[in-house]
Amino acid sequence: MAESTHDWSKHKRSYMIVCGALFVGTVLTLALAKIHAFDVGPPGPTAGDYVMGLSVAVAKSSLVALIFMHLNHEKSLIYKILLFTFLFFVGLMVLTIFADLDPIVEQYDTLQTTHGALTEKQ
C-alpha cells in the first residue's frame, strides 16, 4: 500500500477547493441556525429555516458526491437517476412543508379539542 502508483497531486487543487467550500458551508449552516432569518411568527424554527438548512446540506453533499466519489466523470444515465432522486426529494420536502398549511388538520385538532372538552363535562 505504501508503494501506491496513483498520482493524486493533479487532484489536490480540486480537493482543497472542495474542503474550503465544505468549511464555508458548515459555517453558513451554523450562522443560519443562530440568525433565524425567517423569524416572523412564534419562536422556534420555521419552514424557511428548514429550506435554507437543507439547501446548504444538499449543496455540500453534491460537492462530496461529484468530487470525492468521482460522479462528475460518469455517463448521462447516472445524472438522470440523480435528477429523479433530487426531484423526489424536493417533492417530499414540499409535501412536508404544505402539511403545516393543511386546513383539514386544523379542523381535526379543533374538533378533538372540542370533543375532549365535551366528554370532560359529562
N, C-alpha and C positions, 0 to 999 in steps of 0.2 A: 504494500500500500504506500510505502514511503517513496517508491520509485514511480509514482504515477506520471504518465506521459501527457496528461491533459493540461494544456496551457490555458489557464484561466485569466491570465493577465489582460487579454483582449476584452474580457467581460468585466474587468474590475471597475471601470468607469461607470458602466450602467448599474452595477451592484451598489456602488457608493451613492449614486443619484437616487436609486430606489430607497436605500437606507435613510437618506436625508428626507425624502418625501414621506416615508413612514413615520419618521420622527415628527415632522411638521403636522402630519395627520393626527398623531397622538396628542400633540399639544393643542391642536384645534378642537379635538373631541373633548379634552379636559376644559378648555375655555368655554365651549358651548354648554357643558354641564354646569359650569359656575355662573355663566351670564344669564341664562334663561331668557333668550332673545324674544320669546313669544309670551311673556307674562302679561296677559291681558285679562285673565279670569281668576279663578280660585287658585290658591297656592298649589304647587306641585307641577310635574312635567305635563306638557300639553302635546297634542298631536304634532305640532310644528317642531317641538324639541325632538320627538322621535324621528321625524322625517330627516332633520338635519343630522342627527347622530347616525342614522342608518345610511345616509348618503356618504358620509365620510367613511364609514365602515366598508361600504361597497367599493368605494374608490381605492381604499387601502388593499382590500382583498383582490381586486382586479390587478393592481400592480404586482402583488405577490404571485398570482396565477400566471400572468403574462411573462414576467421576467424570470422568477426563480423556477417556475415549473416549465418554462420554455414553450408556453402555449402560443406565443407570438410567431412561432415558426410552423404551426400546424396548418393543416389543409382547411378548406372552407367548411367542411362538414362539422368540425368542432365549433366553429363560430355560429353555425345555425343552431346547434344544440345549446350553446351558451346563451344565444339570443332568446331561445324559447324559455330557458331556465330563468333568465332575467325578467322576461315579461310575466312569467308565472309568479315570480317573487313580487313584482310590482303589483300584480293583481291581488295577491294575498294581503299586501300592505294596504291597498285601497279598501278592500273589504273590511279589514280591521279598523281602519280609521272611520269608515262610514258606519260601523256598528255603533259607535258612540252617538251618532246623529239619528239613529232609528227611532221614530216616534212610537212604534209598537212596544218597544222595550220600556219606554217611559210610561205608557198607559198600563202595561203589565205591572210595573213597580207600583204605580198609584193604586191599581186595583188590589194588589197584595197588601198594601198598607191599609187601605180602607177595609178590606175583608178582615185583616187581623184586628183592627180596632172594633169591628162589629162583633167578632167572636169573643173578644175580651169583655164586652158589655153584657153578653148573655150569660 
